[in-house]
Amino acid sequence: MYLNNVIISGNLTADPEVRVLSGEKPVSIANFTIANNEPKKDGKTTFIKVTAFGRTAEITGEYLGKGSPVVIVGELKQRSFESKEGQKVSYLYIKANSVQMFPKKGNGDSIQSEDDADRTEYVDENDIPF
């Protein structure tokens, strides 16, 4: 069985780099890095490289910038290449299948619809399967 799913949240560390690969069918590619912070006061930060393709890459480049909070759903991949000095370089990245954008804190925007605001659900802890 093959299972390779990643869900992670963080903030963009810089504006995405978007480019178009030419060919028979041009493809947009967006490369960016997110910072995932541990919630503790002295928590560590993990920096994760992300690559998005196609329309997801175009939207990422158009609407996201440094500091934008996102949730990435994708697959963990590995890239390897040889540096100019002849050394083998390898790193992990996430190939994004979806990029969920959120408003920045304090700007007054809300992602909750009016219908959702009126609805309150109660979940009994005994109903949770884990």
MODELLER restraints for C-alpha pairs under 7 A, 6 or more apart:
rsr = mdl.restraints
at = mdl.atoms
rsr.add(forms.Gaussian(group=physical.xy_distance, feature=features.Distance(at['CA:4:A'], at['CA:75:A']), mean=5.49, stdev=0.5))
rsr.add(forms.Gaussian(group=physical.xy_distance, feature=features.Distance(at['CA:4:A'], at['CA:76:A']), mean=6.51, stdev=0.5))
rsr.add(forms.Gaussian(group=physical.xy_distance, feature=features.Distance(at['CA:5:A'], at['CA:74:A']), mean=5.74, stdev=0.5))
rsr.add(forms.Gaussian(group=physical.xy_distance, feature=features.Distance(at['CA:5:A'], at['CA:75:A']), mean=4.96, stdev=0.5))
rsr.add(forms.Gaussian(group=physical.xy_distance, feature=features.Distance(at['CA:6:A'], at['CA:73:A']), mean=5.63, stdev=0.5))
rsr.add(forms.Gaussian(group=physical.xy_distance, feature=features.Distance(at['CA:6:A'], at['CA:74:A']), mean=5.21, stdev=0.5))
rsr.add(forms.Gaussian(group=physical.xy_distance, feature=features.Distance(at['CA:6:A'], at['CA:75:A']), mean=5.53, stdev=0.5))
rsr.add(forms.Gaussian(group=physical.xy_distance, feature=features.Distance(at['CA:6:A'], at['CA:76:A']), mean=6.53, stdev=0.5))
rsr.add(forms.Gaussian(group=physical.xy_distance, feature=features.Distance(at['CA:7:A'], at['CA:71:A']), mean=6.99, stdev=0.5))
rsr.add(forms.Gaussian(group=physical.xy_distance, feature=features.Distance(at['CA:7:A'], at['CA:72:A']), mean=5.62, stdev=0.5))
rsr.add(forms.Gaussian(group=physical.xy_distance, feature=features.Distance(at['CA:7:A'], at['CA:73:A']), mean=4.59, stdev=0.5))
rsr.add(forms.Gaussian(group=physical.xy_distance, feature=features.Distance(at['CA:7:A'], at['CA:74:A']), mean=6.66, stdev=0.5))
rsr.add(forms.Gaussian(group=physical.xy_distance, feature=features.Distance(at['CA:8:A'], at['CA:71:A']), mean=5.63, stdev=0.5))
rsr.add(forms.Gaussian(group=physical.xy_distance, feature=features.Distance(at['CA:8:A'], at['CA:72:A']), mean=5.37, stdev=0.5))
rsr.add(forms.Gaussian(group=physical.xy_distance, feature=features.Distance(at['CA:8:A'], at['CA:73:A']), mean=6.79, stdev=0.5))
rsr.add(forms.Gaussian(group=physical.xy_distance, feature=features.Distance(at['CA:9:A'], at['CA:36:A']), mean=6.24, stdev=0.5))
rsr.add(forms.Gaussian(group=physical.xy_distance, feature=features.Distance(at['CA:9:A'], at['CA:70:A']), mean=5.60, stdev=0.5))
rsr.add(forms.Gaussian(group=physical.xy_distance, feature=features.Distance(at['CA:9:A'], at['CA:71:A']), mean=4.19, stdev=0.5))
rsr.add(forms.Gaussian(group=physical.xy_distance, feature=features.Distance(at['CA:9:A'], at['CA:72:A']), mean=6.12, stdev=0.5))
rsr.add(forms.Gaussian(group=physical.xy_distance, feature=features.Distance(at['CA:10:A'], at['CA:34:A']), mean=5.41, stdev=0.5))
rsr.add(forms.Gaussian(group=physical.xy_distance, feature=features.Distance(at['CA:10:A'], at['CA:35:A']), mean=5.10, stdev=0.5))
rsr.add(forms.Gaussian(group=physical.xy_distance, feature=features.Distance(at['CA:10:A'], at['CA:36:A']), mean=4.44, stdev=0.5))
rsr.add(forms.Gaussian(group=physical.xy_distance, feature=features.Distance(at['CA:10:A'], at['CA:69:A']), mean=5.68, stdev=0.5))
rsr.add(forms.Gaussian(group=physical.xy_distance, feature=features.Distance(at['CA:10:A'], at['CA:70:A']), mean=5.68, stdev=0.5))
rsr.add(forms.Gaussian(group=physical.xy_distance, feature=features.Distance(at['CA:10:A'], at['CA:71:A']), mean=6.64, stdev=0.5))
rsr.add(forms.Gaussian(group=physical.xy_distance, feature=features.Distance(at['CA:11:A'], at['CA:34:A']), mean=5.09, stdev=0.5))
rsr.add(forms.Gaussian(group=physical.xy_distance, feature=features.Distance(at['CA:11:A'], at['CA:35:A']), mean=5.33, stdev=0.5))
rsr.add(forms.Gaussian(group=physical.xy_distance, feature=features.Distance(at['CA:11:A'], at['CA:36:A']), mean=6.91, stdev=0.5))
rsr.add(forms.Gaussian(group=physical.xy_distance, feature=features.Distance(at['CA:11:A'], at['CA:67:A']), mean=5.10, stdev=0.5))
rsr.add(forms.Gaussian(group=physical.xy_distance, feature=features.Distance(at['CA:11:A'], at['CA:68:A']), mean=5.21, stdev=0.5))
rsr.add(forms.Gaussian(group=physical.xy_distance, feature=features.Distance(at['CA:11:A'], at['CA:69:A']), mean=4.32, stdev=0.5))
rsr.add(forms.Gaussian(group=physical.xy_distance, feature=features.Distance(at['CA:11:A'], at['CA:70:A']), mean=6.07, stdev=0.5))
rsr.add(forms.Gaussian(group=physical.xy_distance, feature=features.Distance(at['CA:12:A'], at['CA:32:A']), mean=7.00, stdev=0.5))
rsr.add(forms.Gaussian(group=physical.xy_distance, feature=features.Distance(at['CA:12:A'], at['CA:33:A']), mean=5.79, stdev=0.5))
rsr.add(forms.Gaussian(group=physical.xy_distance, feature=features.Distance(at['CA:12:A'], at['CA:34:A']), mean=4.34, stdev=0.5))
rsr.add(forms.Gaussian(group=physical.xy_distance, feature=features.Distance(at['CA:12:A'], at['CA:35:A']), mean=6.38, stdev=0.5))
rsr.add(forms.Gaussian(group=physical.xy_distance, feature=features.Distance(at['CA:12:A'], at['CA:65:A']), mean=6.72, stdev=0.5))
rsr.add(forms.Gaussian(group=physical.xy_distance, feature=features.Distance(at['CA:12:A'], at['CA:66:A']), mean=5.07, stdev=0.5))
rsr.add(forms.Gaussian(group=physical.xy_distance, feature=features.Distance(at['CA:12:A'], at['CA:67:A']), mean=4.91, stdev=0.5))
rsr.add(forms.Gaussian(group=physical.xy_distance, feature=features.Distance(at['CA:12:A'], at['CA:68:A']), mean=5.42, stdev=0.5))
rsr.add(forms.Gaussian(group=physical.xy_distance, feature=features.Distance(at['CA:12:A'], at['CA:69:A']), mean=6.67, stdev=0.5))
rsr.add(forms.Gaussian(group=physical.xy_distance, feature=features.Distance(at['CA:13:A'], at['CA:33:A']), mean=5.78, stdev=0.5))
rsr.add(forms.Gaussian(group=physical.xy_distance, feature=features.Distance(at['CA:13:A'], at['CA:34:A']), mean=5.55, stdev=0.5))
rsr.add(forms.Gaussian(group=physical.xy_distance, feature=features.Distance(at['CA:13:A'], at['CA:35:A']), mean=6.33, stdev=0.5))
rsr.add(forms.Gaussian(group=physical.xy_distance, feature=features.Distance(at['CA:13:A'], at['CA:66:A']), mean=5.35, stdev=0.5))
rsr.add(forms.Gaussian(group=physical.xy_distance, feature=features.Distance(at['CA:13:A'], at['CA:67:A']), mean=6.05, stdev=0.5))
rsr.add(forms.Gaussian(group=physical.xy_distance, feature=features.Distance(at['CA:14:A'], at['CA:65:A']), mean=6.37, stdev=0.5))
rsr.add(forms.Gaussian(group=physical.xy_distance, feature=features.Distance(at['CA:14:A'], at['CA:66:A']), mean=4.12, stdev=0.5))
rsr.add(forms.Gaussian(group=physical.xy_distance, feature=features.Distance(at['CA:15:A'], at['CA:64:A']), mean=6.92, stdev=0.5))
rsr.add(forms.Gaussian(group=physical.xy_distance, feature=features.Distance(at['CA:15:A'], at['CA:65:A']), mean=4.31, stdev=0.5))
rsr.add(forms.Gaussian(group=physical.xy_distance, feature=features.Distance(at['CA:15:A'], at['CA:66:A']), mean=4.77, stdev=0.5))
rsr.add(forms.Gaussian(group=physical.xy_distance, feature=features.Distance(at['CA:16:A'], at['CA:30:A']), mean=6.06, stdev=0.5))
rsr.add(forms.Gaussian(group=physical.xy_distance, feature=features.Distance(at['CA:16:A'], at['CA:31:A']), mean=5.69, stdev=0.5))
rsr.add(forms.Gaussian(group=physical.xy_distance, feature=features.Distance(at['CA:16:A'], at['CA:32:A']), mean=4.76, stdev=0.5))
rsr.add(forms.Gaussian(group=physical.xy_distance, feature=features.Distance(at['CA:16:A'], at['CA:61:A']), mean=5.66, stdev=0.5))
rsr.add(forms.Gaussian(group=physical.xy_distance, feature=features.Distance(at['CA:16:A'], at['CA:65:A']), mean=6.58, stdev=0.5))
rsr.add(forms.Gaussian(group=physical.xy_distance, feature=features.Distance(at['CA:17:A'], at['CA:30:A']), mean=5.44, stdev=0.5))
rsr.add(forms.Gaussian(group=physical.xy_distance, feature=features.Distance(at['CA:17:A'], at['CA:31:A']), mean=5.23, stdev=0.5))
rsr.add(forms.Gaussian(group=physical.xy_distance, feature=features.Distance(at['CA:17:A'], at['CA:32:A']), mean=6.39, stdev=0.5))
rsr.add(forms.Gaussian(group=physical.xy_distance, feature=features.Distance(at['CA:18:A'], at['CA:28:A']), mean=6.92, stdev=0.5))
rsr.add(forms.Gaussian(group=physical.xy_distance, feature=features.Distance(at['CA:18:A'], at['CA:29:A']), mean=5.57, stdev=0.5))
rsr.add(forms.Gaussian(group=physical.xy_distance, feature=features.Distance(at['CA:18:A'], at['CA:30:A']), mean=4.28, stdev=0.5))
rsr.add(forms.Gaussian(group=physical.xy_distance, feature=features.Distance(at['CA:18:A'], at['CA:31:A']), mean=6.52, stdev=0.5))
rsr.add(forms.Gaussian(group=physical.xy_distance, feature=features.Distance(at['CA:18:A'], at['CA:57:A']), mean=6.98, stdev=0.5))
rsr.add(forms.Gaussian(group=physical.xy_distance, feature=features.Distance(at['CA:18:A'], at['CA:61:A']), mean=6.00, stdev=0.5))
rsr.add(forms.Gaussian(group=physical.xy_distance, feature=features.Distance(at['CA:19:A'], at['CA:28:A']), mean=5.76, stdev=0.5))
rsr.add(forms.Gaussian(group=physical.xy_distance, feature=features.Distance(at['CA:19:A'], at['CA:29:A']), mean=5.48, stdev=0.5))
rsr.add(forms.Gaussian(group=physical.xy_distance, feature=features.Distance(at['CA:19:A'], at['CA:30:A']), mean=6.60, stdev=0.5))
rsr.add(forms.Gaussian(group=physical.xy_distance, feature=features.Distance(at['CA:20:A'], at['CA:26:A']), mean=6.34, stdev=0.5))
rsr.add(forms.Gaussian(group=physical.xy_distance, feature=features.Distance(at['CA:20:A'], at['CA:27:A']), mean=5.46, stdev=0.5))
rsr.add(forms.Gaussian(group=physical.xy_distance, feature=features.Distance(at['CA:20:A'], at['CA:28:A']), mean=4.33, stdev=0.5))
rsr.add(forms.Gaussian(group=physical.xy_distance, feature=features.Distance(at['CA:20:A'], at['CA:29:A']), mean=6.11, stdev=0.5))
rsr.add(forms.Gaussian(group=physical.xy_distance, feature=features.Distance(at['CA:21:A'], at['CA:27:A']), mean=5.22, stdev=0.5))
rsr.add(forms.Gaussian(group=physical.xy_distance, feature=features.Distance(at['CA:21:A'], at['CA:28:A']), mean=6.32, stdev=0.5))
rsr.add(forms.Gaussian(group=physical.xy_distance, feature=features.Distance(at['CA:27:A'], at['CA:53:A']), mean=7.00, stdev=0.5))
rsr.add(forms.Gaussian(group=physical.xy_distance, feature=features.Distance(at['CA:27:A'], at['CA:54:A']), mean=5.69, stdev=0.5))
rsr.add(forms.Gaussian(group=physical.xy_distance, feature=features.Distance(at['CA:28:A'], at['CA:53:A']), mean=5.65, stdev=0.5))
rsr.add(forms.Gaussian(group=physical.xy_distance, feature=features.Distance(at['CA:28:A'], at['CA:54:A']), mean=4.91, stdev=0.5))
rsr.add(forms.Gaussian(group=physical.xy_distance, feature=features.Distance(at['CA:28:A'], at['CA:57:A']), mean=5.96, stdev=0.5))
rsr.add(forms.Gaussian(group=physical.xy_distance, feature=features.Distance(at['CA:28:A'], at['CA:58:A']), mean=6.42, stdev=0.5))
rsr.add(forms.Gaussian(group=physical.xy_distance, feature=features.Distance(at['CA:29:A'], at['CA:51:A']), mean=6.93, stdev=0.5))
rsr.add(forms.Gaussian(group=physical.xy_distance, feature=features.Distance(at['CA:29:A'], at['CA:52:A']), mean=5.74, stdev=0.5))
rsr.add(forms.Gaussian(group=physical.xy_distance, feature=features.Distance(at['CA:29:A'], at['CA:53:A']), mean=4.63, stdev=0.5))
rsr.add(forms.Gaussian(group=physical.xy_distance, feature=features.Distance(at['CA:29:A'], at['CA:54:A']), mean=6.48, stdev=0.5))
rsr.add(forms.Gaussian(group=physical.xy_distance, feature=features.Distance(at['CA:29:A'], at['CA:57:A']), mean=5.34, stdev=0.5))
rsr.add(forms.Gaussian(group=physical.xy_distance, feature=features.Distance(at['CA:30:A'], at['CA:51:A']), mean=5.62, stdev=0.5))
rsr.add(forms.Gaussian(group=physical.xy_distance, feature=features.Distance(at['CA:30:A'], at['CA:52:A']), mean=5.12, stdev=0.5))
rsr.add(forms.Gaussian(group=physical.xy_distance, feature=features.Distance(at['CA:30:A'], at['CA:53:A']), mean=6.43, stdev=0.5))
rsr.add(forms.Gaussian(group=physical.xy_distance, feature=features.Distance(at['CA:30:A'], at['CA:57:A']), mean=4.73, stdev=0.5))
rsr.add(forms.Gaussian(group=physical.xy_distance, feature=features.Distance(at['CA:30:A'], at['CA:61:A']), mean=6.72, stdev=0.5))
rsr.add(forms.Gaussian(group=physical.xy_distance, feature=features.Distance(at['CA:31:A'], at['CA:50:A']), mean=5.82, stdev=0.5))
rsr.add(forms.Gaussian(group=physical.xy_distance, feature=features.Distance(at['CA:31:A'], at['CA:51:A']), mean=4.62, stdev=0.5))
rsr.add(forms.Gaussian(group=physical.xy_distance, feature=features.Distance(at['CA:31:A'], at['CA:52:A']), mean=6.62, stdev=0.5))
rsr.add(forms.Gaussian(group=physical.xy_distance, feature=features.Distance(at['CA:32:A'], at['CA:49:A']), mean=5.97, stdev=0.5))
rsr.add(forms.Gaussian(group=physical.xy_distance, feature=features.Distance(at['CA:32:A'], at['CA:50:A']), mean=5.38, stdev=0.5))
rsr.add(forms.Gaussian(group=physical.xy_distance, feature=features.Distance(at['CA:32:A'], at['CA:51:A']), mean=6.59, stdev=0.5))
rsr.add(forms.Gaussian(group=physical.xy_distance, feature=features.Distance(at['CA:33:A'], at['CA:47:A']), mean=6.53, stdev=0.5))
rsr.add(forms.Gaussian(group=physical.xy_distance, feature=features.Distance(at['CA:33:A'], at['CA:48:A']), mean=5.41, stdev=0.5))
rsr.add(forms.Gaussian(group=physical.xy_distance, feature=features.Distance(at['CA:33:A'], at['CA:49:A']), mean=4.37, stdev=0.5))
rsr.add(forms.Gaussian(group=physical.xy_distance, feature=features.Distance(at['CA:33:A'], at['CA:50:A']), mean=5.74, stdev=0.5))
rsr.add(forms.Gaussian(group=physical.xy_distance, feature=features.Distance(at['CA:34:A'], at['CA:47:A']), mean=5.70, stdev=0.5))
rsr.add(forms.Gaussian(group=physical.xy_distance, feature=features.Distance(at['CA:34:A'], at['CA:48:A']), mean=5.35, stdev=0.5))
rsr.add(forms.Gaussian(group=physical.xy_distance, feature=features.Distance(at['CA:34:A'], at['CA:49:A']), mean=6.60, stdev=0.5))
rsr.add(forms.Gaussian(group=physical.xy_distance, feature=features.Distance(at['CA:35:A'], at['CA:45:A']), mean=6.23, stdev=0.5))
rsr.add(forms.Gaussian(group=physical.xy_distance, feature=features.Distance(at['CA:35:A'], at['CA:46:A']), mean=5.70, stdev=0.5))
rsr.add(forms.Gaussian(group=physical.xy_distance, feature=features.Distance(at['CA:35:A'], at['CA:47:A']), mean=4.61, stdev=0.5))
rsr.add(forms.Gaussian(group=physical.xy_distance, feature=features.Distance(at['CA:35:A'], at['CA:48:A']), mean=6.50, stdev=0.5))
rsr.add(forms.Gaussian(group=physical.xy_distance, feature=features.Distance(at['CA:36:A'], at['CA:45:A']), mean=5.53, stdev=0.5))
rsr.add(forms.Gaussian(group=physical.xy_distance, feature=features.Distance(at['CA:36:A'], at['CA:46:A']), mean=5.13, stdev=0.5))
rsr.add(forms.Gaussian(group=physical.xy_distance, feature=features.Distance(at['CA:36:A'], at['CA:47:A']), mean=6.30, stdev=0.5))
rsr.add(forms.Gaussian(group=physical.xy_distance, feature=features.Distance(at['CA:37:A'], at['CA:43:A']), mean=6.66, stdev=0.5))
rsr.add(forms.Gaussian(group=physical.xy_distance, feature=features.Distance(at['CA:37:A'], at['CA:44:A']), mean=6.08, stdev=0.5))
rsr.add(forms.Gaussian(group=physical.xy_distance, feature=features.Distance(at['CA:37:A'], at['CA:45:A']), mean=4.45, stdev=0.5))
rsr.add(forms.Gaussian(group=physical.xy_distance, feature=features.Distance(at['CA:37:A'], at['CA:46:A']), mean=6.50, stdev=0.5))
rsr.add(forms.Gaussian(group=physical.xy_distance, feature=features.Distance(at['CA:38:A'], at['CA:44:A']), mean=5.60, stdev=0.5))
rsr.add(forms.Gaussian(group=physical.xy_distance, feature=features.Distance(at['CA:38:A'], at['CA:45:A']), mean=6.32, stdev=0.5))
rsr.add(forms.Gaussian(group=physical.xy_distance, feature=features.Distance(at['CA:48:A'], at['CA:93:A']), mean=6.45, stdev=0.5))
rsr.add(forms.Gaussian(group=physical.xy_distance, feature=features.Distance(at['CA:49:A'], at['CA:93:A']), mean=4.85, stdev=0.5))
rsr.add(forms.Gaussian(group=physical.xy_distance, feature=features.Distance(at['CA:49:A'], at['CA:94:A']), mean=6.37, stdev=0.5))
rsr.add(forms.Gaussian(group=physical.xy_distance, feature=features.Distance(at['CA:50:A'], at['CA:93:A']), mean=5.53, stdev=0.5))
rsr.add(forms.Gaussian(group=physical.xy_distance, feature=features.Distance(at['CA:50:A'], at['CA:94:A']), mean=4.74, stdev=0.5))
rsr.add(forms.Gaussian(group=physical.xy_distance, feature=features.Distance(at['CA:50:A'], at['CA:95:A']), mean=6.03, stdev=0.5))
rsr.add(forms.Gaussian(group=physical.xy_distance, feature=features.Distance(at['CA:50:A'], at['CA:96:A']), mean=6.52, stdev=0.5))
rsr.add(forms.Gaussian(group=physical.xy_distance, feature=features.Distance(at['CA:51:A'], at['CA:94:A']), mean=6.27, stdev=0.5))
rsr.add(forms.Gaussian(group=physical.xy_distance, feature=features.Distance(at['CA:51:A'], at['CA:95:A']), mean=5.06, stdev=0.5))
rsr.add(forms.Gaussian(group=physical.xy_distance, feature=features.Distance(at['CA:51:A'], at['CA:96:A']), mean=5.91, stdev=0.5))
rsr.add(forms.Gaussian(group=physical.xy_distance, feature=features.Distance(at['CA:52:A'], at['CA:95:A']), mean=6.05, stdev=0.5))
rsr.add(forms.Gaussian(group=physical.xy_distance, feature=features.Distance(at['CA:52:A'], at['CA:96:A']), mean=4.98, stdev=0.5))
rsr.add(forms.Gaussian(group=physical.xy_distance, feature=features.Distance(at['CA:56:A'], at['CA:98:A']), mean=6.84, stdev=0.5))
rsr.add(forms.Gaussian(group=physical.xy_distance, feature=features.Distance(at['CA:68:A'], at['CA:104:A']), mean=6.57, stdev=0.5))
rsr.add(forms.Gaussian(group=physical.xy_distance, feature=features.Distance(at['CA:69:A'], at['CA:101:A']), mean=6.43, stdev=0.5))
rsr.add(forms.Gaussian(group=physical.xy_distance, feature=features.Distance(at['CA:69:A'], at['CA:102:A']), mean=5.71, stdev=0.5))
rsr.add(forms.Gaussian(group=physical.xy_distance, feature=features.Distance(at['CA:69:A'], at['CA:104:A']), mean=6.54, stdev=0.5))
rsr.add(forms.Gaussian(group=physical.xy_distance, feature=features.Distance(at['CA:70:A'], at['CA:99:A']), mean=6.57, stdev=0.5))
rsr.add(forms.Gaussian(group=physical.xy_distance, feature=features.Distance(at['CA:70:A'], at['CA:100:A']), mean=5.44, stdev=0.5))
rsr.add(forms.Gaussian(group=physical.xy_distance, feature=features.Distance(at['CA:70:A'], at['CA:101:A']), mean=4.83, stdev=0.5))
rsr.add(forms.Gaussian(group=physical.xy_distance, feature=features.Distance(at['CA:70:A'], at['CA:102:A']), mean=6.07, stdev=0.5))
rsr.add(forms.Gaussian(group=physical.xy_distance, feature=features.Distance(at['CA:71:A'], at['CA:99:A']), mean=5.93, stdev=0.5))
rsr.add(forms.Gaussian(group=physical.xy_distance, feature=features.Distance(at['CA:71:A'], at['CA:100:A']), mean=5.02, stdev=0.5))
rsr.add(forms.Gaussian(group=physical.xy_distance, feature=features.Distance(at['CA:71:A'], at['CA:101:A']), mean=6.80, stdev=0.5))
rsr.add(forms.Gaussian(group=physical.xy_distance, feature=features.Distance(at['CA:72:A'], at['CA:96:A']), mean=6.25, stdev=0.5))
rsr.add(forms.Gaussian(group=physical.xy_distance, feature=features.Distance(at['CA:72:A'], at['CA:98:A']), mean=6.00, stdev=0.5))
rsr.add(forms.Gaussian(group=physical.xy_distance, feature=features.Distance(at['CA:72:A'], at['CA:99:A']), mean=4.85, stdev=0.5))
rsr.add(forms.Gaussian(group=physical.xy_distance, feature=features.Distance(at['CA:72:A'], at['CA:100:A']), mean=6.39, stdev=0.5))
rsr.add(forms.Gaussian(group=physical.xy_distance, feature=features.Distance(at['CA:73:A'], at['CA:96:A']), mean=5.84, stdev=0.5))
rsr.add(forms.Gaussian(group=physical.xy_distance, feature=features.Distance(at['CA:73:A'], at['CA:97:A']), mean=5.73, stdev=0.5))
rsr.add(forms.Gaussian(group=physical.xy_distance, feature=features.Distance(at['CA:73:A'], at['CA:98:A']), mean=5.28, stdev=0.5))
rsr.add(forms.Gaussian(group=physical.xy_distance, feature=features.Distance(at['CA:73:A'], at['CA:99:A']), mean=6.58, stdev=0.5))
rsr.add(forms.Gaussian(group=physical.xy_distance, feature=features.Distance(at['CA:74:A'], at['CA:94:A']), mean=6.07, stdev=0.5))
rsr.add(forms.Gaussian(group=physical.xy_distance, feature=features.Distance(at['CA:74:A'], at['CA:95:A']), mean=5.42, stdev=0.5))
rsr.add(forms.Gaussian(group=physical.xy_distance, feature=features.Distance(at['CA:74:A'], at['CA:96:A']), mean=4.31, stdev=0.5))
rsr.add(forms.Gaussian(group=physical.xy_distance, feature=features.Distance(at['CA:74:A'], at['CA:97:A']), mean=4.68, stdev=0.5))
rsr.add(forms.Gaussian(group=physical.xy_distance, feature=features.Distance(at['CA:74:A'], at['CA:98:A']), mean=6.67, stdev=0.5))
rsr.add(forms.Gaussian(group=physical.xy_distance, feature=features.Distance(at['CA:75:A'], at['CA:94:A']), mean=5.47, stdev=0.5))
rsr.add(forms.Gaussian(group=physical.xy_distance, feature=features.Distance(at['CA:75:A'], at['CA:95:A']), mean=5.24, stdev=0.5))
rsr.add(forms.Gaussian(group=physical.xy_distance, feature=features.Distance(at['CA:75:A'], at['CA:96:A']), mean=6.67, stdev=0.5))
rsr.add(forms.Gaussian(group=physical.xy_distance, feature=features.Distance(at['CA:76:A'], at['CA:92:A']), mean=6.88, stdev=0.5))
rsr.add(forms.Gaussian(group=physical.xy_distance, feature=features.Distance(at['CA:76:A'], at['CA:93:A']), mean=5.91, stdev=0.5))
rsr.add(forms.Gaussian(group=physical.xy_distance, feature=features.Distance(at['CA:76:A'], at['CA:94:A']), mean=4.70, stdev=0.5))
rsr.add(forms.Gaussian(group=physical.xy_distance, feature=features.Distance(at['CA:76:A'], at['CA:95:A']), mean=6.40, stdev=0.5))
rsr.add(forms.Gaussian(group=physical.xy_distance, feature=features.Distance(at['CA:77:A'], at['CA:92:A']), mean=5.69, stdev=0.5))
rsr.add(forms.Gaussian(group=physical.xy_distance, feature=features.Distance(at['CA:77:A'], at['CA:93:A']), mean=5.42, stdev=0.5))
rsr.add(forms.Gaussian(group=physical.xy_distance, feature=features.Distance(at['CA:77:A'], at['CA:94:A']), mean=5.90, stdev=0.5))
rsr.add(forms.Gaussian(group=physical.xy_distance, feature=features.Distance(at['CA:77:A'], at['CA:95:A']), mean=6.58, stdev=0.5))
rsr.add(forms.Gaussian(group=physical.xy_distance, feature=features.Distance(at['CA:78:A'], at['CA:90:A']), mean=6.91, stdev=0.5))
rsr.add(forms.Gaussian(group=physical.xy_distance, feature=features.Distance(at['CA:78:A'], at['CA:91:A']), mean=5.66, stdev=0.5))
rsr.add(forms.Gaussian(group=physical.xy_distance, feature=features.Distance(at['CA:78:A'], at['CA:92:A']), mean=4.46, stdev=0.5))
rsr.add(forms.Gaussian(group=physical.xy_distance, feature=features.Distance(at['CA:78:A'], at['CA:93:A']), mean=6.20, stdev=0.5))
rsr.add(forms.Gaussian(group=physical.xy_distance, feature=features.Distance(at['CA:79:A'], at['CA:90:A']), mean=5.51, stdev=0.5))
rsr.add(forms.Gaussian(group=physical.xy_distance, feature=features.Distance(at['CA:79:A'], at['CA:91:A']), mean=5.54, stdev=0.5))
rsr.add(forms.Gaussian(group=physical.xy_distance, feature=features.Distance(at['CA:79:A'], at['CA:92:A']), mean=6.42, stdev=0.5))
rsr.add(forms.Gaussian(group=physical.xy_distance, feature=features.Distance(at['CA:80:A'], at['CA:88:A']), mean=6.99, stdev=0.5))
rsr.add(forms.Gaussian(group=physical.xy_distance, feature=features.Distance(at['CA:80:A'], at['CA:89:A']), mean=5.54, stdev=0.5))
rsr.add(forms.Gaussian(group=physical.xy_distance, feature=features.Distance(at['CA:80:A'], at['CA:90:A']), mean=4.23, stdev=0.5))
rsr.add(forms.Gaussian(group=physical.xy_distance, feature=features.Distance(at['CA:80:A'], at['CA:91:A']), mean=6.71, stdev=0.5))
rsr.add(forms.Gaussian(group=physical.xy_distance, feature=features.Distance(at['CA:81:A'], at['CA:88:A']), mean=5.81, stdev=0.5))
rsr.add(forms.Gaussian(group=physical.xy_distance, feature=features.Distance(at['CA:81:A'], at['CA:89:A']), mean=5.37, stdev=0.5))
rsr.add(forms.Gaussian(group=physical.xy_distance, feature=features.Distance(at['CA:81:A'], at['CA:90:A']), mean=6.55, stdev=0.5))
rsr.add(forms.Gaussian(group=physical.xy_distance, feature=features.Distance(at['CA:82:A'], at['CA:88:A']), mean=4.46, stdev=0.5))
rsr.add(forms.Gaussian(group=physical.xy_distance, feature=features.Distance(at['CA:82:A'], at['CA:89:A']), mean=5.82, stdev=0.5))
rsr.add(forms.Gaussian(group=physical.xy_distance, feature=features.Distance(at['CA:83:A'], at['CA:89:A']), mean=6.51, stdev=0.5))
rsr.add(forms.Gaussian(group=physical.xy_distance, feature=features.Distance(at['CA:103:A'], at['CA:109:A']), mean=6.06, stdev=0.5))
